[in-house]
Amino acid sequence: MRALLTGLLFCAAIHGECSAFAGVTGEAAAAAQGAACRSTRRQSIVLSAEQQADTTKSNELDDGSTDTDNSGAGTWNPLSLAVLRLGFTEPAWTSPLNYQKAEGVYKCASCGTALFSSNGKFDSGSGWPSFWKTVSSGRVELKKEWDGRIECKCQKCKGHLGHVFPDGPQRGSLDAMELATIPETDPQIGYKDKNDSDSSFSRMPRYCVNGAAMKFEKES
């Protein structure tokens, strides 16, 4: 019964909110296929002992605020709830946030916590909003899943956001000032190794996030 109900809610949300993107056709699909097949430098995301530790006992953010209400009452959107609470994945190319180019902040659709900013957003060609860094330390929780993938959740409300992969943009293509502000809690890949004279071609993380799990606040 639960599976049937969530399936109906998911289909209703797709029909109601994604009709504007019905024109995305073969070109987008081809782009996605090309992105999936591109050659990347093989790396692995290694979580630190602190990141792997159980963080469910404390929801304290770096700004000192806490939240113990994980009900997800911040949104009633069926697709958002399916993603945040049930771990669903929205269809590629359907989220308006994938095409968002304005400057601003991407917040959790459930609790409103700032997660990413436009400074860390890039076009991955995957069909989902993608970021190479979070907006600040302690905003996103990382957890290794049974299949080896790294799940990312909102640290405050524990809502499912998406996954993190080691095939983000090359370090050398990014602004040096932005690289200097990478939060310490982000995956430690794409950094210059002490034995490597050139790390400009190393890949940064790619936070592949469901657009339905976020809301965008344009910079005023």
C-alpha positions as CSV (number, residue, x, y, z in Angstrom):
1,M,0.0,0.0,0.0
2,R,2.8,2.4,0.9
3,A,4.6,1.7,-2.4
4,L,1.4,2.3,-4.3
5,L,0.6,5.6,-2.5
6,T,4.1,7.0,-3.0
7,G,4.1,5.9,-6.6
8,L,0.8,7.8,-7.2
9,L,2.1,10.9,-5.4
10,F,5.3,10.8,-7.5
11,C,3.5,10.5,-10.8
12,A,1.2,13.4,-9.8
13,A,4.1,15.6,-8.9
14,I,5.9,14.8,-12.2
15,H,2.7,15.5,-14.2
16,G,2.0,18.8,-12.4
17,E,5.5,20.3,-12.1
18,C,7.5,19.0,-14.9
19,S,5.2,19.6,-17.9
20,A,7.2,22.7,-18.7
21,F,10.2,20.5,-19.6
22,A,8.3,18.1,-21.8
23,G,10.2,19.6,-24.8
24,V,13.5,18.2,-23.6
25,T,14.2,15.7,-26.3
26,G,16.9,13.7,-27.9
27,E,19.6,16.4,-27.7
28,A,19.4,16.4,-23.9
29,A,19.4,12.6,-23.7
30,A,22.5,12.6,-26.0
31,A,24.2,15.1,-23.8
32,A,23.5,13.0,-20.7
33,Q,24.9,9.9,-22.5
34,G,28.0,11.8,-23.5
35,A,28.6,13.0,-20.0
36,A,28.3,9.5,-18.6
37,C,30.8,8.2,-21.1
38,R,33.4,10.9,-20.7
39,S,36.8,9.8,-19.5
40,T,37.7,11.0,-16.0
41,R,40.7,10.5,-13.8
42,R,39.8,7.7,-11.4
43,Q,39.5,8.8,-7.8
44,S,37.7,7.6,-4.8
45,I,35.9,9.6,-2.2
46,V,37.2,8.7,1.2
47,L,35.2,9.7,4.2
48,S,37.1,10.7,7.3
49,A,36.5,9.0,10.6
50,E,34.5,12.0,11.7
51,Q,32.3,12.0,8.6
52,Q,31.6,8.2,9.1
53,A,30.7,8.6,12.7
54,D,27.0,8.5,13.7
55,T,25.8,12.1,13.5
56,T,22.2,11.4,14.5
57,K,22.7,12.2,18.1
58,S,23.4,15.9,17.4
59,N,21.9,18.2,14.7
60,E,24.0,21.2,15.7
61,L,25.1,23.4,12.8
62,D,28.2,25.5,12.5
63,D,26.1,28.5,13.4
64,G,25.1,27.0,16.7
65,S,21.5,26.4,15.9
66,T,19.8,23.0,16.4
67,D,16.8,21.3,15.1
68,T,15.2,18.1,16.5
69,D,12.1,18.1,14.3
70,N,12.7,15.8,11.3
71,S,9.0,15.7,10.2
72,G,9.7,17.5,6.9
73,A,6.7,19.8,7.4
74,G,8.6,22.5,5.5
75,T,7.2,21.3,2.2
76,W,4.0,19.6,1.1
77,N,5.2,19.0,-2.5
78,P,4.7,15.3,-3.2
79,L,7.9,14.9,-5.3
80,S,10.0,16.8,-2.7
81,L,8.7,14.6,0.1
82,A,9.3,11.5,-2.0
83,V,12.9,12.6,-2.5
84,L,13.6,13.9,1.0
85,R,11.9,11.2,3.1
86,L,11.9,8.1,0.8
87,G,15.1,8.6,-1.1
88,F,13.5,8.8,-4.5
89,T,15.5,10.1,-7.5
90,E,13.7,12.6,-9.8
91,P,14.0,12.1,-13.6
92,A,17.0,13.7,-15.2
93,W,16.5,17.1,-16.9
94,T,13.2,17.8,-15.2
95,S,14.2,20.2,-12.4
96,P,14.1,23.9,-13.1
97,L,17.1,24.3,-10.8
98,N,19.2,22.3,-13.2
99,Y,18.9,25.3,-15.6
100,Q,19.2,28.0,-13.0
101,K,21.9,30.5,-13.8
102,A,21.2,33.4,-11.4
103,E,23.3,34.1,-8.4
104,G,21.9,32.9,-5.1
105,V,21.7,30.2,-2.4
106,Y,20.2,26.7,-2.7
107,K,18.4,25.8,0.5
108,C,16.9,22.5,1.8
109,A,13.3,22.4,0.7
110,S,12.3,20.9,4.1
111,C,14.1,23.0,6.8
112,G,15.5,25.9,4.8
113,T,19.1,25.3,5.7
114,A,21.5,26.9,3.2
115,L,23.3,24.0,1.4
116,F,25.0,25.3,-1.7
117,S,25.6,28.5,-3.5
118,S,25.8,29.6,-7.2
119,N,29.5,30.0,-6.7
120,G,29.9,26.2,-6.3
121,K,27.4,25.2,-9.1
122,F,28.5,23.9,-12.4
123,D,27.0,22.2,-15.5
124,S,27.9,18.5,-15.2
125,G,25.8,17.4,-18.1
126,S,24.2,14.8,-15.9
127,G,20.7,16.3,-15.9
128,W,20.7,17.1,-12.2
129,P,21.8,20.3,-10.4
130,S,25.5,19.8,-9.6
131,F,27.9,21.5,-7.2
132,W,31.6,21.0,-6.4
133,K,31.4,22.4,-2.9
134,T,29.0,23.2,-0.1
135,V,28.2,26.7,1.1
136,S,29.7,26.1,4.6
137,S,31.0,23.5,7.0
138,G,28.5,21.1,8.6
139,R,25.6,21.7,6.2
140,V,25.7,18.4,4.4
141,E,26.0,14.9,6.0
142,L,27.8,12.2,4.1
143,K,27.1,8.5,4.5
144,K,28.6,5.5,2.6
145,E,25.8,3.2,1.3
146,W,25.9,-0.6,0.8
147,D,26.7,-0.3,-2.9
148,G,29.7,2.0,-2.3
149,R,28.0,5.2,-3.3
150,I,28.2,8.3,-1.0
151,E,24.8,9.6,0.0
152,C,24.5,13.3,0.9
153,K,21.8,14.5,3.4
154,C,20.8,17.7,4.9
155,Q,22.7,17.8,8.2
156,K,19.9,19.6,10.0
157,C,16.7,17.6,9.0
158,K,18.4,14.5,7.6
159,G,16.5,14.9,4.3
160,H,17.9,12.9,1.3
161,L,19.6,15.2,-1.2
162,G,21.4,13.0,-3.7
163,H,24.9,11.5,-4.0
164,V,28.5,12.6,-4.3
165,F,30.8,11.4,-7.0
166,P,34.6,12.0,-7.7
167,D,34.1,13.4,-11.2
168,G,33.5,17.1,-10.6
169,P,35.3,19.9,-12.5
170,Q,39.0,20.0,-12.8
171,R,40.7,21.9,-10.1
172,G,42.7,24.0,-12.6
173,S,39.4,25.3,-14.2
174,L,38.1,26.9,-10.9
175,D,38.7,30.3,-9.4
176,A,41.5,30.3,-6.9
177,M,39.6,32.4,-4.4
178,E,36.7,29.9,-4.4
179,L,39.1,27.0,-3.9
180,A,40.4,28.7,-0.8
181,T,36.9,28.7,0.8
182,I,36.2,25.0,0.5
183,P,34.6,23.8,3.8
184,E,36.7,21.4,5.8
185,T,33.7,18.9,5.9
186,D,33.6,18.5,2.1
187,P,35.2,15.3,0.6
188,Q,38.9,15.6,0.5
189,I,39.6,14.9,-3.2
190,G,40.9,17.2,-5.9
191,Y,43.5,18.7,-3.6
192,K,47.2,19.1,-4.4
193,D,49.2,16.2,-3.0
194,K,52.5,16.9,-1.4
195,N,54.2,14.5,-3.8
196,D,52.4,15.9,-6.9
197,S,53.9,18.9,-8.6
198,D,50.7,19.6,-10.6
199,S,47.1,19.0,-9.4
200,S,45.4,21.2,-11.9
201,F,43.9,18.2,-13.7
202,S,42.6,16.5,-10.5
203,R,38.8,16.3,-10.2
204,M,36.8,18.0,-7.5
205,P,33.7,16.3,-5.9
206,R,30.4,16.4,-7.8
207,Y,27.4,16.8,-5.5
208,C,24.6,15.4,-7.7
209,V,21.5,16.8,-6.1
210,N,17.8,16.3,-6.7
211,G,16.3,19.7,-7.5
212,A,13.1,18.7,-5.7
213,A,15.1,18.5,-2.5
214,M,16.0,22.2,-2.7
215,K,14.6,25.7,-3.1
216,F,16.5,28.6,-4.7
217,E,16.8,32.0,-3.1
218,K,18.0,34.6,-5.6
219,E,20.6,37.0,-4.4
220,S,19.1,40.5,-4.0
